[in-house]
Each structure stands twice: as C-alpha cells, then as structure tokens.
Amino acid sequence: MSMVLTVLVFCAGLLLLYYGAEALVNGSSRLAFSFGVRPLIVGMTVIAFATSMPEFMISLLAAFKGSSDIAAGNIIGSNIANIGLILGVAGLMMPMAVARTTLGREIPFMIGVSVLLYLFALDGMLGFGNGLILFLLLMGFLWYCLKTARSGRAMDADAEAGREDEARWRHGLFILVGMVGLGLGAELMVRSAVIIATALGISELVIGMTVVALGTSLPELGASVVSALKGEMDLSVGNVIGSNIFNVLFVLGICPMIRPLSIDPSVLRFELPIMLAFSIALIPLLRPGMRLDRPRGALLLCAYIVFIGALFV
C-alpha cells in the first residue's frame, strides 16, 4: 500500500512539474516575444532556461539530500532525451529546416561544453571550481545571445510591443505560478524516486537517467512539438540546443558550487560518451540539406530507445 502511495506521489509531482513548466514556458516566451526578441534566441535562452528549471530543481534537491546519482543522472539522461527523443519526435511530426549559423556556432558550442563536462568528471567529482567555470561560460553564452538577440524580423515587432504592455503582468504571473509548481513537483518527484529505487533494487543512477530524466524532459518535448507544429522551427531546435547548454552550464554549474557532486565511474564509461555521441551526431545528420527530416528523426528516436534498453540490460 505504501508503494502505491509513493507511485501516486511521484505521478502528482510529475503533473505539477509538467504544468508548472508549461506555465513558465508560456509566460516567459510571450514576455520575450513582446519585447521583439527573435525566435532562435528565445528558444535558446528564455524557453531553454524555463524548460531547464525542472532539471535544476530536481538536481538541486537531490544534491542536498545526498543523492548525487539522481542529480547527475538526471542531467545526462535529460540531455540524451532532448536530442534522441524530443528532436526525434519533432522531426517525425514535422521536418525541420536548421539555420546554417546554428550548425556552425550553437551546436559546436553545445558539443564543447559536453566535452568539458566529461573532462571535469574524470576525477569522479564535480567541485566548486568546476561549477564556477561552467557558470562563467554560461554568462559568456548569454552575452553572445544578447548581442544577437534582435533581427529585422524582431524589430518589426516593436510596433506591436506597445499593445503588449497591458498583458505583460499576466505573463509575469504565469512565470511565478510556474516556478511554484516546479518547486513542489521537484520535491515530490525526488522523494518518491529515491523510495521507489530503493524498494525495487534499481540504482538511483538508472532512475535518474530514465524516469526522472523523462519527467523533467516533458516541458522540452511539449515546447518543441508545439513549436514544430506551428512552423516555428527556430524555436523548436533552439529550445533543445539551449536546454542542453543550460543543463550543463546552469544546473551543473550552480549545484556543485552549493554541494560537490560525485560522479559514478560507470557514467564515464557509458552514459557520458553516449551523451557526447548524440550531440556530435547532430552535425552529420543535419548537414545534408540543413534539415531534420522524418527518416533522420526516426533514426534519433530508435537510437534513444536502444539507449534506454541498454541501461536496464
């Protein structure tokens, strides 16, 4: 009976996490658009930050509770899910064109921070110094995004921005409600995930890589699929790339500065190399024709399913 109750608490936390993230994404994206920021930058910053908040809350709470495997596994698993599951599903639903600048600048930057994370994790620990370097890189990434935030298309939005003034307070309220929902949902998910893992004899690392990572990736999935269906391909692709960057630089930047995170040796042998492989694979997959079409989306999705199966094997 207690296990049934724990599963119900986990599901309640997942629902709070999802709807909290949805409110945060909607509020923050509409607020950014009202200021005339171009879609790719909105996807890589505002929406990526909003959809990375579940990972941040889960990892931060897990770190405080001494569950480093859930904290690190959540981020690595979520980054793999963002590429394999989310881009795979979005590409299957609606083939996406990718800007040449994205392939030449933002994706290599995402790969670079992933390689840096691997190097930092080689000693089995992410400490204060590692976190500080990652966080400073985040500041540099945000500075770059601010420099390229506005475009001709975005300038055209200035005429409409005045009419948005009245609605901005509502967008701010959505953001506040979303953050509260994320905090409560993360607390419920971490508590119940640790109990379930212990009861079933499953390692916290696997729980973090699968169930928790999938749960915290739901906001990215929703944002990317909706953006793809609306034809906002820059938002969809930018959300995934930006979220992966934020997960490493923001979440694994701040958490080790608060409390060091231990990295299981198996992560260095399997999960982190898989995360790097998914990230690097985007370049050859996207380069022909600068599109993520249905066959390539299916390939990413199949690779992700194989990864999940391999975790349990």
C-alpha positions, -999 to 999 in steps of 0.1 A, spaced: 0 0 0 28 24 8 44 17 -26 12 25 -43 10 58 -24 47 65 -33 39 60 -70 9 83 -67 31 109 -51 56 106 -79 28 110 -105 15 140 -87 50 155 -87 53 148 -124 20 166 -131 30 196 -111 63 196 -128 47 195 -163 20 221 -157 44 243 -138 69 242 -167 41 248 -192 31 279 -174 67 291 -171 74 284 -208 42 302 -220 47 332 -197 84 336 -204 82 331 -242 53 355 -246 71 381 -224 102 378 -246 83 380 -278 65 411 -266 100 428 -264 108 417 -300 134 391 -294 140 368 -324 127 331 -321 160 313 -322 173 334 -293 140 330 -274 143 292 -278 180 291 -267 176 314 -237 142 321 -223 124 289 -232 156 268 -226 160 284 -192 124 278 -184 124 242 -195 157 235 -177 141 246 -144 127 211 -136 162 196 -141 177 223 -119 151 218 -91 154 180 -92 192 181 -93 195 207 -65 172 189 -42 188 156 -49 222 171 -42 210 184 -9 197 150 0 230 133 -9 216 116 -40 244 126 -64 235 98 -88 200 112 -93 214 148 -96 240 139 -123 220 112 -140 190 135 -144 211 160 -164 229 134 -186 197 115 -192 178 146 -200 204 158 -225 202 125 -243 164 126 -242 164 161 -256 182 150 -287 171 114 -292 135 117 -280 125 153 -285 142 161 -318 134 126 -330 96 131 -323 96 167 -336 114 156 -368 89 128 -373 59 151 -368 72 180 -389 105 180 -409 126 210 -397 150 233 -415 180 243 -395 199 276 -399 235 273 -411 246 295 -383 230 271 -358 250 242 -372 282 263 -374 281 280 -339 254 269 -314 257 231 -319 295 231 -317 292 252 -285 269 226 -271 293 198 -280 322 218 -265 305 222 -231 296 185 -231 333 176 -237 343 200 -209 318 183 -186 334 149 -194 369 162 -186 358 177 -153 341 144 -143 373 123 -149 383 126 -113 349 113 -102 338 146 -87 323 180 -97 335 205 -72 332 243 -66 359 252 -91 343 231 -119 309 246 -112 323 282 -112 340 277 -146 308 262 -161 287 291 -147 311 317 -161 308 300 -195 270 304 -191 275 341 -186 295 342 -219 269 323 -237 242 347 -225 263 377 -236 266 362 -271 228 356 -272 221 392 -261 244 405 -288 225 386 -315 191 388 -299 174 412 -323 169 410 -360 149 428 -387 120 405 -380 123 412 -343 124 450 -350 91 447 -368 76 435 -335 83 469 -318 52 484 -333 31 457 -317 51 457 -284 33 488 -271 0 469 -273 15 441 -252 22 463 -222 -11 455 -206 -6 418 -210 30 417 -196 18 415 -160 -2 384 -168 29 368 -184 48 376 -152 21 359 -131 23 328 -153 61 327 -146 56 330 -109 29 302 -108 51 280 -129 81 284 -106 60 274 -76 46 244 -94 82 234 -104 94 236 -68 66 215 -54 68 190 -82 105 185 -79 103 179 -42 76 152 -46 95 135 -75 129 133 -58 114 119 -25 93 93 -43 120 84 -68 146 75 -41 120 54 -23 110 35 -54 146 29 -65 155 15 -30 124 -7 -29 129 -22 -64 166 -26 -60 172 -3 -90 202 21 -87 194 58 -83 216 64 -114 193 44 -136 162 60 -120 177 95 -127 187 86 -163 153 72 -172 121 80 -152 133 113 -137 151 125 -169 120 117 -190 98 135 -165 119 166 -165 122 165 -203 84 167 -208 85 206 -209 111 205 -237 91 179 -255 59 199 -253 76 232 -263 94 216 -292 65 197 -306 41 227 -303 67 249 -319 73 225 -348 35 222 -354 32 260 -355 61 262 -380 85 279 -356 114 256 -364 139 281 -348 121 278 -315 119 240 -316 156 234 -325 168 264 -303 149 250 -273 167 217 -275 202 231 -280 197 258 -254 183 234 -229 213 211 -232 236 241 -228 217 253 -198 216 219 -182 254 216 -182 264 252 -176 235 263 -153 224 232 -134 258 215 -132 274 250 -127 253 260 -97 248 226 -79 285 218 -74 291 253 -60 265 246 -34 274 210 -27 300 188 -46 286 161 -68 302 127 -70 302 110 -105 298 72 -107 327 56 -127 302 38 -149 289 72 -161 324 79 -176 324 46 -194 289 46 -208 264 74 -202 286 105 -208 301 90 -240 266 83 -252 256 119 -245 286 131 -265 278 107 -293 242 121 -296 255 157 -296 282 151 -322 258 130 -344 237 161 -350 263 176 -373 264 148 -399 226 143 -395 218 179 -402 245 189 -427 230 173 -458 202 198 -468 203 215 -434 171 196 -425 159 172 -399 135 151 -419 114 121 -409 140 94 -416 166 112 -395 140 119 -368 132 81 -368 169 73 -365 173 96 -335 142 81 -318 154 45 -324 188 53 -310 172 67 -279 151 36 -274 182 14 -277 199 35 -251 171 31 -226 170 -6 -232 208 -8 -227 205 9 -193 184 -18 -179 203 -46 -196 
